[in-house]
Amino acid sequence: MATFLYRLGRLAFRRRRLVLLAWIAVLVAAVIGVSSVSGSTTDDFTLPGTQSQQAIDLLDKEFPQASAGGATARVVIEAPDGQKLTSAAHKQDVEALVADLRKAPQVANVTDPFTAGLVSSSGSIAYAQVTYAVPQADITPAASNALHEVADKGEKASLKISLGGNAVLEEEQSNAAELIGLLVAAFVLVITFGSLVAAGLPLLSAIVGVGIALCAITVASSFVDMASNAQTLALMLGLAVAIDYALFIVSRYRTELREGHAPEEAAGRALGTAGSAVVFAGLTVVIALAGLSVIGIAMLTTMGLAAAFAITVAVLVALTLLPATLGFTGTRVADGRLTTRRVRAEQHGRRVTMGVRWGRFVTRHPWKMLLASVIGLGVLAIPALSLRLTLPDDSMAAPGSTQRVAYDTLSKGFGPGFSGPLTIVVDARDSDDAKRAATDTSGMLEGLDDVATVRPPVFNEAGDVALITAVPSSPPTSQETVDLVGDIREGSGAVEKDSGTQVMVTGTTALNIDVSAKLGEAMVPYLAIVVGLALVLLLLVFRSVLIPIKAAAGFLLSVVATLGVLVAVFQWGWLKDVFGVDETAPIVSLLPILLIGVVFGLAMDYEVFLVSGMREAYVHGAGLTEGIVTGFRHGARVVTAAAIIMISVFAGFLLDDIALVKSIGMGLATAVLFDAFVVRMTLVPAVMTLLGARAWALPRWLDRLLPNVDVEGEKLRQVLAERERQTRIPAQNDQEPTAPASLG
């Protein structure tokens, strides 16, 4: 692979104009594609095989007017302070709004608050439930505009109107997070390289790659149901890894120039060595993210595939566009005019680098550093034992948004559980007495402690399927509501046995609970797959049995410690004001699995870059400790810069108002912090020092079976060294006849 990348780097360098024009054409095509389509996203979940999904499918068949699979909206209406909606004037205004909603595009059904009992006991708050004939992804702009026009009309009538439900689209978020991440990245790159030209190349590569990826994802959303957070995840990861990958290659290019190689040769060598690590690291992230599709949840699948596509584009840009731009800059990339005197002294060997000093310190105190790292991460992981999962709802919407106002208003008027009603479906098609089965089910529900109200059963036209709505006393994301769903499913067994019916619990709250449960169950198998993949890939790269085990163990420590921090902040509320967390809630159920997939790839990225330098020194005859320190000399500064850039990009998303985006940003930033600085730069050298020569041991039979992927570029160096030797020999032979002549 290294030899192929060497040739690719030289080719892109020589054909730089053609390569640049090709990428510009791709970017222009992507922008044109976005302008010609109208992409849409969705937060809808389908979960085949679960009771909640089975009930939804039955409702679609037996209650088509209910449009169980359609999008929903709640138009929450609040009277001015001190007034009631039941007054003649306000009641007339509300009924006019309901009439307008019924005439809106794609609307299947609208419940009148006054006839359906959807007015609070105080008479000041009511809501109309709007059900659409199409799912959320198919809501047209006309339908969305009509909903907001009704809200505006209500406001003009002096009513307070807020909108909730999945039919209400999130407002566009600002780009502050991305801008802050780019600014910090630019600052770190300038400090690292001491050159504006060298610092600009990774940023240019990242902007081009992310731009193409986001445009392509938007185009794809016109043909498939794309998760609403897919673009955010793709942006977050694409921006971070694109800068990091370019940083690795540019750093190696500068090193090759300082060693006296011509620019084209330096570009080839940089891609053949650092480029190999980029390909490997990118491959691990792509596999881990694409592997999310095996869980069987469409929303998670689209998020994983979108992010994997962004990573793929970032790798392709780093391998082709970056060496082409190096061709335009030439040796100016090595210009370190902005480099400090200290850094210049380190580059010329007159001063020991901080990375070397840290490497020597760790190798002198391996047991102390190992215990400190493991105990520290272990303590941080303790809160993860209390991990609870949920799915985002309107309670996690941005403070002040119409969704959040609607949720808070309903909770104030009807109780905290009113925003998450449970739909109980009584399938009595095989029963002799459907009405009795429905009555028994209602009685069972009323006997449960956490049920606030139970509405009378509603039957289908055939009279053999009943729909009962139960409102919990607790909020939708609370553990009490989770327990209530379990109690209903357990208590329905007696009803089913006596009447021969099937009782199922569904609705958004129950579906969210089932999705969270499935994701929780899938976490361990998915983690096993990812760790197994890590063991195999690292076995191929380092040709060692113990190093992959050590790398996987460090990765697990990073993940559980990060989950502990997330639980402490978002679930327990520790330091929530510092991080801008408005309200504590269970961890978004998508996050742990996303964290596992993403952090795995990033961890292997740093592992390869650091440990490959150690292995290279060891293979060339350096002692074990000397090899570890050499790896730090070549990689610590670049890994530190890359980690700071990633942490800054991810942490910038803490400024986002949406809880899911905020938690993803904090989770990824914390994971990179732990993995780069605690695991890779502290725990790894400590363990390798303690293992000694056994760290590089590989059974002979396994050595013969494994292919040599040459990530460090060892074969490439041998080929280049042989080529240089062959070049020198003819030159020496040409000079041999002239020597005797001069002597004579």
MOBEL-V361766 format. One record per residue. PHI is phi in radians with two decimals (* if undefined). OMEGA is omega as a letter, one per 20 degrees, with the letter a starting at -180 (NA if undefined). D_CENTER is the distance of its C-alpha to the mean C-alpha in Angstrom with 2 decimals. Layout:
phi = [PHI:PHI]
omega = [OMEGA:OMEGA]
d_center = [D_CENTER:D_CENTER]
This chain:
phi = [*:-1.08:-1.13:-1.07:-1.17:-1.04:-1.17:-1.11:-1.09:-1.18:-1.12:-1.11:-1.10:-1.21:-1.70:-1.07:-1.15:-1.12:-1.11:-1.09:-1.10:-1.11:-1.22:-1.10:-1.10:-1.11:-1.11:-1.10:-1.07:-1.15:-1.15:-1.08:-1.06:-1.13:-1.23:-1.80:-2.22:-2.17:-1.26:-2.44:-2.13:-2.57:-2.02:-1.22:-2.04:-2.19:-2.36:-0.97:1.63:-1.69:-1.12:-1.12:-1.22:-1.06:-1.18:-1.09:-1.07:-1.19:-1.13:-1.03:-1.43:-1.64:-2.22:-1.03:-1.18:-1.38:0.83:-1.05:-1.60:-1.47:-1.21:-2.29:-2.46:-2.01:-1.69:-1.61:-2.11:-2.23:-1.30:-1.00:-0.92:1.43:-2.04:-2.19:-1.27:-1.37:-1.16:-1.00:-1.14:-1.19:-1.08:-1.14:-1.11:-1.13:-1.11:-1.16:-1.13:-1.08:-1.11:-1.14:-1.10:-1.16:-1.61:-1.25:-1.06:1.18:-1.39:-1.66:-2.76:-2.36:-1.58:-1.40:-1.00:-1.37:-1.55:-1.73:1.23:-1.81:-2.02:-1.14:-1.08:-1.35:1.38:-1.73:-2.29:-2.58:-2.63:-1.91:-1.59:-1.88:-1.98:-1.72:-1.41:-2.24:-1.21:-0.97:-1.12:-1.76:-1.13:-1.49:-0.99:-1.11:-1.15:-1.14:-1.12:-1.09:-1.11:-1.25:-1.15:-1.12:-1.08:-1.11:-1.12:-1.14:-1.09:-1.17:-1.55:1.25:-1.69:-1.62:-1.97:-2.39:-2.11:-2.31:1.73:-1.36:-1.39:-1.58:-1.35:-1.15:-1.25:-1.07:-1.58:-1.28:-1.74:-1.06:-1.08:-1.11:-1.14:-1.11:-1.05:-1.16:-1.13:-1.12:-1.05:-1.07:-1.11:-1.12:-1.14:-1.14:-1.11:-1.19:-1.64:1.16:-2.58:-1.19:-1.13:-1.12:-1.24:-1.30:-1.11:-1.06:-1.16:-1.09:-1.05:-1.13:-1.13:-1.11:-1.11:-1.17:-1.06:-1.13:-1.10:-1.15:-1.10:-1.12:-1.14:-1.10:-1.09:-1.10:-1.18:-1.40:-2.00:-2.29:-1.31:-1.81:-1.07:-1.13:-1.67:-1.11:-1.17:-1.10:-1.14:-1.10:-1.11:-1.04:-1.32:-1.04:-1.14:-1.18:-1.28:-1.09:-1.15:-1.10:-1.10:-1.14:-1.06:-1.05:-1.24:-1.10:-1.07:-1.20:-1.07:-1.12:-1.10:-1.13:-1.12:-1.14:-1.45:1.72:-1.42:-1.14:-0.94:-1.10:-1.12:-1.10:-1.11:-1.12:-1.16:-1.09:-1.26:-1.24:-1.85:-1.11:-1.10:-1.13:-1.12:-1.11:-1.07:-1.11:-1.09:-1.10:-1.11:-1.13:-1.14:-1.09:-1.10:-1.12:-1.27:-1.13:-1.14:-1.07:-1.20:-1.26:-1.26:1.61:-1.96:-1.02:-1.08:-1.19:-1.08:-1.17:-1.10:-1.14:-1.19:-1.12:-1.15:-1.09:-1.13:-1.10:-1.15:-1.06:-1.10:-1.06:-1.15:-1.10:-1.11:-1.11:-1.53:-2.19:-1.16:-1.09:-1.09:-1.17:-1.20:-1.09:-1.12:-1.34:-1.55:1.08:-1.44:-1.13:-1.10:-1.45:-1.23:-1.94:-1.10:-1.57:-1.28:-1.25:-1.06:-1.13:-1.16:-1.10:-1.14:-1.18:-1.14:-1.66:1.36:-1.49:-2.54:-1.37:-1.27:-1.08:-1.10:-1.15:-1.08:-1.19:-1.05:-1.15:-1.10:-1.14:-1.21:-1.42:-2.24:-1.12:-1.14:-1.07:-1.21:-1.11:-1.14:-1.10:-1.16:-1.16:-1.14:-1.06:-1.17:-1.12:-1.12:-1.12:-1.40:-0.97:-1.04:-1.09:-1.15:-1.75:-1.04:-2.20:-2.00:-2.68:-1.93:-1.16:-2.35:-1.16:-1.20:-1.77:-1.20:-1.07:-0.96:1.55:-1.25:-1.12:-1.14:-1.22:-1.10:-1.09:-1.10:-1.14:-1.16:-1.11:-1.11:-1.19:-1.50:-2.13:1.95:-1.15:-1.59:-1.20:-1.35:-2.28:-1.15:-1.77:-1.81:-1.85:-1.84:-1.82:-1.59:-1.87:-1.15:-1.82:-1.86:-1.44:-2.40:-1.17:-1.14:-1.15:-1.08:-1.16:-1.14:-1.10:-1.14:-1.07:-1.10:-1.08:-1.14:-1.15:-1.47:-1.49:-1.16:-1.64:-1.69:-1.43:-2.49:-2.23:-1.49:-1.06:-1.12:-2.09:-1.75:-1.33:-1.07:-1.34:1.31:-2.05:-2.32:-2.00:-2.10:-2.14:-1.88:-2.09:-1.79:-1.21:-1.46:-1.91:-1.06:-1.05:-1.61:-1.36:-1.16:-1.09:-1.22:-1.06:-1.13:-1.11:-1.03:-1.12:-1.14:-1.13:-1.15:-1.28:-1.24:-1.23:-1.06:-1.17:-1.12:-1.10:-1.18:-1.32:-1.92:1.27:-1.84:-2.06:-1.90:-2.22:-1.86:-2.51:1.78:-1.03:-1.12:-1.14:-1.12:-1.07:-1.11:-1.16:-1.12:-1.08:-1.12:-1.16:-1.15:-1.09:-1.19:-1.39:-1.09:-1.16:-1.05:-1.13:-1.07:-1.11:-1.11:-1.13:-1.14:-1.07:-1.09:-1.07:-1.08:-1.18:-1.13:-1.22:-1.08:-1.19:-1.29:-1.74:0.87:-2.57:-1.55:-1.36:-1.10:-1.06:-1.12:-1.08:-1.13:-1.15:-1.11:-1.11:-1.07:-1.11:-1.07:-1.06:-1.17:-1.20:-1.15:-1.13:-1.06:-1.09:-1.13:-1.09:-1.10:-1.06:-1.49:-1.50:-1.74:-1.58:1.57:-1.17:1.00:-1.13:-1.20:-1.11:-1.68:1.25:-1.48:-1.31:-2.64:-1.27:-2.87:-1.01:-1.24:-1.01:-1.10:-1.28:-1.15:-1.00:-1.22:-1.05:-1.08:-1.06:-1.12:-1.30:-1.13:-0.99:-1.12:-1.18:-1.10:-1.18:-1.00:-1.18:-1.04:-1.13:-1.15:-1.37:-1.27:-1.10:-1.15:-1.14:-1.16:-1.05:-1.16:-1.15:-1.11:-1.51:1.78:-1.25:-1.16:-1.05:-1.12:-1.08:-1.12:-1.11:-1.14:-1.08:-1.03:-1.22:-1.06:-1.52:-2.02:-1.08:-1.13:-1.22:-1.11:-1.08:-1.09:-1.09:-1.15:-1.08:-1.11:-1.09:-1.04:-1.16:-1.10:-1.20:-1.13:-1.03:-1.35:-1.17:-1.34:-1.21:-1.44:-1.43:-1.06:-1.10:-1.12:-1.06:-1.22:-1.11:-1.04:-1.18:-1.08:-1.20:-1.10:-1.15:-1.10:-1.13:-1.02:-1.15:-1.25:-1.29:-1.64:-1.59:-1.42:-1.22:-1.74:-2.24:-1.16:-1.06:-1.12:-1.13:-1.14:-1.13:-1.12:-1.22:-1.27:1.19:-1.16:-1.11:-1.04:-1.82:-1.30:-2.57:-0.98:-1.07:-1.11:-1.28:-1.07:-1.27:-1.37:-1.36:-1.27:-1.67:-1.45:0.95:-1.18:-1.33:1.37:-1.12:-1.08:-1.08:-1.07:-1.10:-1.11:-1.19:-1.13:-1.14:-1.12:-1.14:-1.12:-1.16:-1.23:-1.27:-1.11:-1.05:-1.10:-1.19:-1.13:-1.14:-1.48:-1.05:-1.16:-1.33:-1.13:-1.04:-1.08:-1.18:-1.20:-1.23]
omega = [a:r:r:a:r:r:r:r:r:r:r:r:a:a:a:a:r:r:a:r:r:r:r:r:r:r:r:r:r:r:r:r:r:a:a:r:r:a:r:r:a:r:a:r:r:a:a:r:r:a:a:r:r:r:r:r:r:r:r:a:a:r:a:r:r:r:a:r:a:r:r:r:r:r:a:a:r:a:r:a:r:a:a:r:a:r:a:a:a:r:r:r:a:r:r:r:r:r:r:r:a:r:a:a:r:a:r:a:r:r:r:a:a:a:a:r:a:r:a:a:r:a:a:a:r:r:r:r:a:r:a:a:a:r:a:a:a:r:a:r:r:r:r:r:r:r:r:r:r:r:r:r:r:r:r:r:r:r:r:a:r:a:r:a:a:r:a:a:r:r:r:r:r:a:a:a:a:a:r:r:r:a:r:r:r:a:a:a:r:r:a:a:a:a:r:r:a:r:a:a:r:r:r:r:a:a:r:a:a:r:r:a:a:r:a:r:r:r:a:a:r:a:r:r:a:r:a:a:a:a:r:r:r:r:a:a:a:a:a:a:r:r:a:a:r:r:r:a:r:r:r:r:r:r:r:r:a:r:r:a:r:a:a:r:r:r:r:a:r:a:a:a:r:r:r:r:r:r:a:a:r:r:a:r:a:a:a:a:r:r:r:a:a:a:r:r:a:a:r:r:a:r:a:a:r:r:r:r:r:r:r:r:r:r:a:r:a:a:a:a:a:r:r:r:r:r:r:a:r:a:r:r:a:r:a:a:a:r:r:r:a:a:r:r:r:a:a:r:r:a:r:a:r:r:r:r:r:r:r:r:a:a:r:a:a:a:r:a:r:a:r:a:a:a:r:r:r:r:r:a:a:r:a:r:r:a:r:a:r:r:a:r:a:r:r:r:a:r:a:r:a:r:a:r:r:r:a:r:r:r:r:a:a:a:a:a:a:a:a:a:r:r:a:a:r:a:a:a:r:a:r:a:a:a:r:r:r:r:r:r:r:r:r:r:a:a:a:a:a:r:a:a:r:a:a:r:r:a:r:a:a:r:a:r:a:r:a:r:r:r:r:r:a:r:a:a:a:r:r:r:r:r:a:r:r:r:r:a:r:a:a:r:a:r:a:a:a:a:a:r:r:a:a:r:r:a:a:a:r:r:r:r:r:r:r:r:a:r:r:r:a:a:a:r:r:r:r:r:a:r:r:r:r:a:a:a:a:r:r:a:a:r:a:r:a:a:r:r:r:a:r:r:r:r:r:r:r:a:a:r:r:r:r:r:r:r:a:a:a:a:r:r:r:r:a:r:r:a:r:r:a:a:r:a:r:a:r:a:r:a:a:a:r:a:r:a:a:a:r:a:a:r:r:r:a:r:a:a:a:a:r:r:r:a:r:r:a:r:a:r:r:r:a:a:r:r:r:a:r:r:r:a:a:a:a:a:a:r:r:r:a:a:r:r:a:r:a:r:a:a:r:a:r:r:r:a:a:a:a:a:r:a:r:r:a:a:a:r:a:a:r:r:a:a:a:a:a:a:a:a:r:a:a:r:r:r:a:r:a:r:a:a:r:r:a:a:r:r:a:a:r:r:r:a:a:r:r:a:r:r:a:a:a:r:r:r:r:r:a:r:r:r:r:r:r:r:a:a:r:r:r:r:r:a:a:a:a:a:r:a:a:r:a:NA]
d_center = [29.11:30.06:33.25:31.59:29.15:32.20:33.96:30.99:30.73:34.45:34.45:31.75:33.67:36.94:35.68:33.55:34.89:34.21:30.63:29.99:31.61:29.59:26.23:27.74:28.83:25.38:23.95:26.93:26.59:22.95:24.09:27.06:24.99:22.93:26.25:27.79:25.33:24.07:20.52:19.33:16.28:16.44:15.24:17.89:17.61:20.07:20.60:23.63:25.83:25.28:28.11:26.37:25.64:29.19:30.61:28.82:30.25:33.66:33.51:32.80:35.96:38.26:37.18:36.30:37.27:34.50:31.88:29.64:26.91:27.25:25.35:26.81:27.55:29.41:31.83:32.68:36.06:37.57:41.17:42.25:43.04:46.13:46.30:45.59:44.20:47.12:49.57:51.20:49.74:46.10:46.39:47.59:44.67:42.13:43.91:43.86:40.09:39.79:42.11:40.03:36.86:38.73:39.64:36.14:34.63:32.87:33.81:35.08:36.21:36.58:37.89:40.57:40.02:43.78:44.51:41.42:41.80:38.64:40.44:40.03:43.10:43.60:43.74:41.56:38.23:37.63:35.05:35.19:32.81:32.06:31.11:30.30:31.50:28.23:24.60:22.20:21.09:24.80:25.79:27.74:28.02:31.59:30.63:28.09:30.73:33.37:31.43:31.15:34.79:35.88:34.07:35.86:39.14:38.77:38.16:41.36:43.16:42.27:39.75:36.32:33.82:30.11:27.81:25.32:23.84:21.32:23.75:23.28:20.72:18.64:20.35:19.08:17.33:18.73:17.41:18.36:15.03:14.94:18.67:18.63:16.13:18.42:21.51:20.59:19.61:22.97:24.84:23.53:24.29:27.76:28.45:27.35:29.33:32.00:31.99:30.74:30.88:28.78:26.22:26.06:25.29:21.69:21.01:22.79:20.91:17.49:18.81:20.34:17.45:14.88:17.73:18.53:15.05:14.55:18.15:17.87:14.94:17.16:20.10:18.45:17.73:21.53:22.05:19.33:17.69:14.28:11.84:12.24:8.64:8.13:9.77:8.05:4.63:7.43:9.46:7.57:7.16:10.39:12.31:11.80:12.58:15.23:17.06:16.95:18.27:20.92:21.84:22.64:24.79:26.59:27.38:28.91:30.79:32.39:33.43:35.07:36.90:38.24:39.56:41.72:40.08:40.43:37.37:36.94:37.38:34.96:32.26:32.91:32.89:29.69:27.84:29.60:28.48:25.29:24.23:24.46:21.99:19.60:20.05:19.55:16.42:14.90:16.19:14.64:11.03:12.00:13.75:11.18:8.61:11.78:13.02:10.88:13.65:16.24:15.31:16.99:15.01:14.94:12.19:9.71:11.51:11.20:7.46:7.55:10.70:9.94:7.38:10.05:12.68:11.61:11.78:15.07:16.49:15.81:17.74:20.47:20.96:21.31:23.84:25.93:25.65:25.46:28.72:30.29:29.72:31.09:34.15:34.68:34.38:36.35:37.35:36.35:32.92:34.85:36.55:35.72:37.87:35.36:35.04:36.64:39.82:38.12:35.50:38.32:40.28:37.42:37.04:40.79:40.94:43.02:40.47:38.17:34.48:32.44:30.35:33.61:34.91:31.83:31.99:35.67:35.17:32.68:34.95:37.91:36.33:34.04:34.72:34.24:30.91:29.68:30.75:29.41:25.90:25.84:27.52:25.40:22.05:23.83:24.98:21.58:20.34:23.18:21.52:18.98:22.11:22.02:18.46:18.56:16.03:16.17:14.77:14.72:18.19:20.47:21.01:17.55:18.29:19.11:22.51:25.27:23.54:25.72:23.45:23.58:27.30:27.96:26.34:28.30:31.46:31.42:30.92:33.84:36.07:35.44:33.68:30.12:29.78:30.99:27.63:26.55:29.67:29.93:31.54:33.88:35.25:38.63:39.34:43.13:43.98:45.58:47.24:50.81:50.09:46.84:47.90:48.65:45.27:43.56:45.88:45.22:41.46:41.90:44.11:41.62:38.92:41.35:42.13:38.62:38.18:34.88:35.90:37.06:38.54:39.11:40.06:42.78:41.93:41.69:42.94:42.39:45.42:46.49:46.35:44.65:41.03:40.42:37.50:37.43:35.17:34.70:33.30:31.95:33.23:29.86:26.61:24.26:21.59:24.33:25.29:28.69:27.45:25.60:28.92:30.84:29.13:30.02:33.55:34.07:33.10:35.34:38.16:38.15:39.46:42.93:42.99:42.00:44.67:47.41:46.82:45.18:42.24:38.49:36.58:32.86:30.44:27.89:26.57:23.19:23.39:24.47:21.91:19.11:20.84:21.11:17.48:16.57:19.38:18.32:14.78:16.62:19.07:16.65:14.89:17.96:18.67:15.20:15.44:18.91:17.92:15.45:18.13:20.79:19.20:19.01:22.66:23.81:22.21:23.36:26.70:27.12:26.18:28.18:30.78:30.72:30.25:29.62:27.08:24.42:25.15:24.92:21.59:20.08:21.68:20.30:16.72:17.41:18.92:15.97:13.69:16.44:17.39:13.99:14.09:17.62:16.87:14.44:17.25:19.87:18.48:16.92:19.12:22.24:22.24:23.09:22.96:21.29:23.56:22.57:18.88:19.81:18.87:21.31:21.59:20.65:19.07:17.48:13.86:11.69:11.98:8.60:7.20:9.45:8.83:5.09:6.58:9.42:8.25:6.65:9.48:11.93:11.89:12.15:14.79:16.73:16.69:18.60:20.60:21.93:22.80:24.67:26.23:27.31:29.46:30.92:31.71:33.24:35.55:36.44:37.32:39.58:41.55:40.04:40.35:37.39:37.10:37.90:35.20:32.54:33.80:33.91:30.25:29.54:31.98:30.17:26.50:26.13:26.42:23.91:21.33:21.96:21.53:18.31:16.85:18.23:16.75:13.16:13.81:15.41:12.80:10.10:13.03:14.16:11.65:13.68:16.28:14.59:16.60:14.12:13.36:9.92:8.81:11.10:9.93:6.25:8.29:10.89:9.22:7.89:11.28:13.24:12.07:13.03:16.16:17.22:16.59:18.16:21.05:21.88:21.14:21.60:24.23:26.08:25.74:25.72:28.99:30.57:30.07:31.25:34.29:35.17:34.79:37.04:37.90:36.45:32.94:33.81:35.84:35.43:37.98:40.14:39.69:35.89:36.32:38.39:35.92:32.76:32.36:32.13:28.99:30.19:26.95:29.11:31.41:34.47:36.07:35.53:37.33:40.15:40.55:40.62:43.01:45.28:45.27:46.28:48.99:50.34:50.42:52.45:54.98:56.46:56.68:58.66:60.85:61.69:62.99:65.14:68.21:68.52:68.94:72.32:73.63:73.04:74.66:77.70]
